[in-house]
Amino acid sequence: EAAPRWKGPTLEEADRRISDGNYAGAINIYRNFLALHPGDRRTLQRIEELKVLLKLLGRDKDVLIERLDAFLEGIGKRHDEFLRRS
């Protein structure tokens, strides 16, 4: 069975939001995309890059980085569940 198709904002839209300083908007796009594609390496890499950027900028780093870490941990824990075949 094919994976569900993503019909929301693109990862490029997340990049634009980051450029505009809308980090929460980018995080939401990544979260929603990963809900359908939990193992997508490109998105996981972008999340890691965003974490580094937030650290460098010192912008809400504690809150956003903790949120991203918790999110990635949750994806990691549920990764097998999402990939399980019936």
Backbone as CSV, one residue per row, in Angstrom:
resi,resn,N_x,N_y,N_z,CA_x,CA_y,CA_z,C_x,C_y,C_z
1,GLU,0.850,-1.181,0.000,0.000,0.000,0.000,0.890,1.237,0.000
2,ALA,0.577,2.188,-0.832,1.384,3.399,-0.948,1.207,4.282,0.275
3,ALA,2.280,5.021,0.597,2.235,5.960,1.724,1.280,7.103,1.372
4,PRO,0.634,7.672,2.383,-0.254,8.808,2.117,0.528,9.966,1.511
5,ARG,-0.108,10.682,0.650,0.545,11.842,0.020,0.382,13.063,0.888
6,TRP,1.410,13.859,0.948,1.413,15.099,1.714,0.758,16.183,0.895
7,LYS,-0.244,16.847,1.466,-0.966,17.885,0.733,-0.819,19.252,1.396
8,GLY,0.037,19.336,2.414,0.234,20.588,3.131,1.385,21.386,2.545
9,PRO,1.850,22.361,3.324,2.985,23.177,2.873,4.208,22.294,2.604
10,THR,5.008,22.707,1.653,6.192,21.935,1.274,7.346,22.215,2.237
11,LEU,8.366,21.384,2.130,9.563,21.621,2.925,10.228,22.934,2.517
12,GLU,10.058,23.300,1.263,10.585,24.599,0.811,9.850,25.740,1.502
13,GLU,8.557,25.549,1.775,7.800,26.547,2.535,8.360,26.646,3.958
14,ALA,8.746,25.524,4.526,9.376,25.543,5.852,10.668,26.354,5.793
15,ASP,11.450,26.187,4.719,12.678,26.971,4.551,12.372,28.466,4.505
16,ARG,11.307,28.828,3.791,10.926,30.250,3.712,10.525,30.778,5.088
17,ARG,9.818,29.961,5.842,9.418,30.384,7.181,10.630,30.586,8.075
18,ILE,11.605,29.721,7.934,12.839,29.892,8.706,13.518,31.191,8.294
19,SER,13.588,31.456,7.001,14.192,32.703,6.511,13.475,33.928,7.055
20,ASP,12.149,33.801,7.242,11.347,34.900,7.776,11.376,34.964,9.303
21,GLY,12.064,34.001,9.939,12.130,33.974,11.394,10.949,33.283,12.047
22,ASN,10.122,32.631,11.259,8.953,31.927,11.781,9.337,30.469,12.054
23,TYR,10.109,30.273,13.125,10.626,28.940,13.439,9.517,27.992,13.862
24,ALA,8.555,28.482,14.608,7.442,27.625,15.032,6.651,27.135,13.822
25,GLY,6.468,27.992,12.833,5.765,27.587,11.614,6.514,26.491,10.880
26,ALA,7.837,26.610,10.827,8.650,25.581,10.181,8.557,24.268,10.947
27,ILE,8.614,24.347,12.264,8.517,23.145,13.091,7.183,22.446,12.839
28,ASN,6.112,23.219,12.734,4.791,22.625,12.484,4.748,21.908,11.138
29,ILE,5.354,22.493,10.125,5.395,21.848,8.813,6.156,20.535,8.922
30,TYR,7.316,20.573,9.564,8.095,19.343,9.729,7.311,18.287,10.499
31,ARG,6.662,18.692,11.575,5.905,17.741,12.405,4.797,17.083,11.585
32,ASN,4.056,17.876,10.863,2.962,17.336,10.055,3.468,16.432,8.938
33,PHE,4.566,16.826,8.308,5.137,16.002,7.242,5.611,14.669,7.799
34,LEU,6.282,14.704,8.956,6.800,13.474,9.545,5.701,12.568,10.083
35,ALA,4.547,13.123,10.356,3.427,12.277,10.779,3.059,11.292,9.671
36,LEU,3.210,11.713,8.425,2.923,10.826,7.287,4.160,10.056,6.815
37,HIS,5.330,10.649,7.028,6.589,10.060,6.541,7.613,10.086,7.675
38,PRO,7.441,9.242,8.707,8.266,9.333,9.912,9.752,9.075,9.704
39,GLY,10.132,8.383,8.694,11.545,8.098,8.482,12.198,8.972,7.438
40,ASP,11.546,10.040,7.019,12.079,10.879,5.948,13.372,11.556,6.397
41,ARG,14.465,11.091,5.861,15.786,11.590,6.276,15.979,13.069,5.955
42,ARG,15.434,13.516,4.872,15.583,14.923,4.485,14.943,15.833,5.537
43,THR,13.768,15.465,5.990,13.080,16.263,7.000,13.788,16.162,8.339
44,LEU,14.214,14.966,8.714,14.941,14.804,9.969,16.228,15.626,9.954
45,GLN,16.913,15.676,8.814,18.129,16.483,8.685,17.808,17.967,8.842
46,ARG,16.715,18.401,8.245,16.340,19.816,8.362,16.000,20.188,9.798
47,ILE,15.398,19.279,10.532,15.106,19.534,11.938,16.412,19.704,12.711
48,GLU,17.371,18.837,12.446,18.671,18.953,13.119,19.345,20.276,12.758
49,GLU,19.258,20.670,11.495,19.845,21.938,11.066,19.154,23.116,11.745
50,LEU,17.833,23.029,11.905,17.101,24.090,12.582,17.528,24.181,14.044
51,LYS,17.743,23.049,14.685,18.211,23.049,16.065,19.549,23.775,16.181
52,VAL,20.460,23.504,15.257,21.768,24.156,15.266,21.601,25.659,15.030
53,LEU,20.772,26.026,14.076,20.528,27.441,13.795,19.991,28.157,15.027
54,LEU,19.023,27.550,15.696,18.445,28.171,16.886,19.486,28.330,17.988
55,LYS,20.358,27.354,18.121,21.441,27.472,19.105,22.350,28.642,18.758
56,LEU,22.706,28.761,17.485,23.593,29.840,17.054,22.956,31.211,17.248
57,LEU,21.660,31.291,16.965,20.954,32.566,17.090,20.598,32.900,18.538
58,GLY,20.525,31.882,19.381,20.132,32.095,20.769,18.681,32.523,20.913
59,ARG,17.836,32.163,19.971,16.422,32.559,19.987,15.560,31.452,20.566
60,ASP,14.979,31.733,21.712,14.086,30.775,22.358,14.670,29.375,22.331
61,LYS,15.983,29.319,22.421,16.641,28.038,22.194,16.202,26.961,23.154
62,ASP,16.062,27.291,24.402,15.712,26.244,25.363,14.352,25.641,25.055
63,VAL,13.368,26.488,24.840,12.010,26.002,24.597,11.921,25.277,23.265
64,LEU,12.407,25.892,22.207,12.293,25.279,20.886,13.142,24.020,20.753
65,ILE,14.340,24.050,21.292,15.207,22.884,21.179,14.636,21.723,21.980
66,GLU,14.121,22.006,23.167,13.483,20.945,23.947,12.283,20.373,23.198
67,ARG,11.519,21.254,22.571,10.351,20.807,21.809,10.765,19.927,20.637
68,LEU,11.815,20.343,19.930,12.308,19.548,18.812,12.869,18.216,19.293
69,ASP,13.631,18.239,20.389,14.181,16.994,20.924,13.070,16.032,21.313
70,ALA,12.059,16.532,21.997,10.942,15.681,22.418,10.211,15.125,21.202
71,PHE,10.041,15.969,20.190,9.374,15.543,18.977,10.155,14.433,18.274
72,LEU,11.462,14.632,18.132,12.284,13.618,17.482,12.327,12.329,18.298
73,GLU,12.357,12.450,19.609,12.333,11.268,20.465,11.028,10.494,20.267
74,GLY,9.919,11.226,20.187,8.624,10.583,19.952,8.576,9.879,18.617
75,ILE,9.121,10.500,17.585,9.175,9.872,16.264,10.026,8.612,16.336
76,GLY,11.158,8.710,17.029,12.033,7.552,17.162,11.343,6.391,17.854
77,LYS,10.584,6.683,18.896,9.882,5.642,19.632,8.778,5.007,18.791
78,ARG,8.144,5.783,17.951,7.019,5.282,17.162,7.422,4.874,15.745
79,HIS,8.691,4.999,15.419,9.183,4.710,14.077,8.759,3.325,13.614
80,ASP,8.969,2.312,14.454,8.617,0.948,14.071,7.100,0.805,13.890
81,GLU,6.355,1.511,14.713,4.896,1.460,14.603,4.436,1.975,13.252
82,PHE,5.038,3.070,12.792,4.658,3.648,11.521,5.080,2.751,10.352
83,LEU,6.174,2.059,10.505,6.696,1.254,9.401,6.186,-0.179,9.411
84,ARG,5.473,-0.556,10.444,4.952,-1.918,10.554,3.994,-2.214,9.408
85,ARG,4.169,-3.346,8.832,3.292,-3.758,7.728,2.250,-4.716,8.259
86,SER,1.021,-4.581,7.816,-0.057,-5.483,8.262,-0.156,-6.670,7.342
